[in-house]
């Protein structure tokens, strides 16, 4: 249990981090244009999936759980084999896995390209190589794991579009690779940010991302 002065200090740090993320992090929503190449919005409701990685999966999951059209977001591992898809093993950085999130979404409400716009602008910093904030190692790399030629084309085209427009101060280092398998993480990692809002890591690193989403993309934000 935190004492009151420590809790106030944490809250102040969170507020400062949120302001910094909003004003200096990834820029305004206008700075991140809609993808020039994207899938058409479906005419009927269905389910599709996208798999991305960008640092600790707690924060990525928390962001996409608040995106309109997302049905479910699951923390897990991608990039390695099934027999090494376990948290302590993945944390060695030697398994080929990245902490990842599988996003199940309704393509009649949100497109794959719109999900990537959120991913690049508020969910993480795509210019950091093999790290994200305080976390370092290949398991925290920025990756898009495509499941079709269309997803690959949209992802590569959007990265080229953002780099050409110099939306970010440094080149994007996000890998675009084929998904070989996604393995859900242990139960205690699921919905971690929602279940542990007072955890200092969540307060400082992940709560500002959700606040940034709400500020930058009010039309996409949902409070569910």
JONOR-V307871 format. One record per residue. RES is the residue in one small letter. NEAR is the number of other C-alpha atoms within 12 Angstrom. D_FIRST is the distance of its C-alpha to the first C-alpha in whole Angstrom. Layout:
BEGIN
res-><RES;RES>
near-><NEAR;NEAR>
d_first-><D_FIRST;D_FIRST>
END
This chain:
BEGIN
res-><x;x;x;x;x;x;x;x;x;x;x;x;x;x;x;x;x;x;x;x;x;x;x;x;x;x;x;x;x;x;x;x;x;x;x;x;x;x;x;x;x;x;x;x;x;x;x;x;x;x;x;x;x;x;x;x;x;x;x;x;x;x;x;x;x;x;x;x;x;x;x;x;x;x;x;x;x;x;x;x;x;x;x;x;x;x;x;x;x;x;x;x;x;x;x;x;x;x;x;x;x;x;x;x;x;x;x;x;x;x;x;x;x;x;x;x;x;x;x;x;x;x;x;x;x;x;x;x;x;x;x;x;x;x;x;x;x;x;x;x;x;x;x;x;x;x;x;x;x;x;x;x;x;x;x;x;x;x;x;x;x;x;x;x;x;x;x;x;x;x;x;x;x;x;x;x;x;x;x;x;x;x;x;x;x;x;x;x;x;x;x;x;x;x;x;x;x;x;x;x;x;x;x;x;x;x;x;x;x;x;x;x;x;x;x;x;x;x;x;x;x;x;x;x>
near-><9;13;9;10;11;14;18;16;17;25;26;18;22;30;23;21;28;30;22;20;32;27;19;19;30;36;27;25;27;13;25;32;27;27;29;22;26;28;28;19;20;19;13;12;17;19;21;30;31;43;49;53;49;51;43;46;46;42;48;51;44;47;49;48;39;38;41;32;33;38;28;28;36;40;43;42;47;46;40;29;21;22;18;26;32;30;31;17;22;31;24;20;27;20;25;30;45;51;54;46;47;39;43;30;32;27;29;22;28;37;38;43;34;40;47;46;40;46;43;45;41;45;46;47;40;41;31;29;26;30;28;33;27;15;23;22;27;33;38;43;40;42;47;44;41;33;25;22;16;20;32;29;27;33;41;30;22;34;38;23;26;33;24;17;19;19;29;27;19;18;20;32;27;37;29;32;26;25;31;20;27;35;30;28;34;19;15;17;29;28;29;31;34;25;15;20;24;23;22;23;25;32;33;32;42;41;40;38;44;45;34;39;42;28;25;31;30;18;19;29;28;22;19;17>
d_first-><0;4;7;9;12;10;9;13;14;13;15;18;18;18;21;23;23;24;27;28;28;30;32;33;31;34;36;37;38;41;41;40;43;44;45;49;49;47;48;49;47;48;50;48;45;44;41;41;39;38;36;34;32;30;27;24;25;22;23;26;26;23;26;29;27;28;31;34;36;34;34;31;29;29;27;29;31;35;37;38;39;37;37;35;32;29;26;26;30;30;27;30;32;35;36;37;34;32;29;30;30;33;33;36;37;40;43;44;41;40;42;41;42;40;37;38;38;34;33;35;34;30;29;29;32;35;36;34;35;33;30;28;25;23;25;28;31;33;31;29;33;34;36;38;39;42;44;47;50;49;45;46;49;46;43;46;48;45;43;47;47;44;45;48;47;45;42;39;40;40;42;40;39;38;40;42;43;44;41;42;39;36;33;30;27;25;24;20;21;23;21;18;17;18;16;13;13;10;10;12;15;16;15;17;20;20;19;22;25;24;25;28;29;29;31;33;34;34;37;35;31;30;27;27>
END
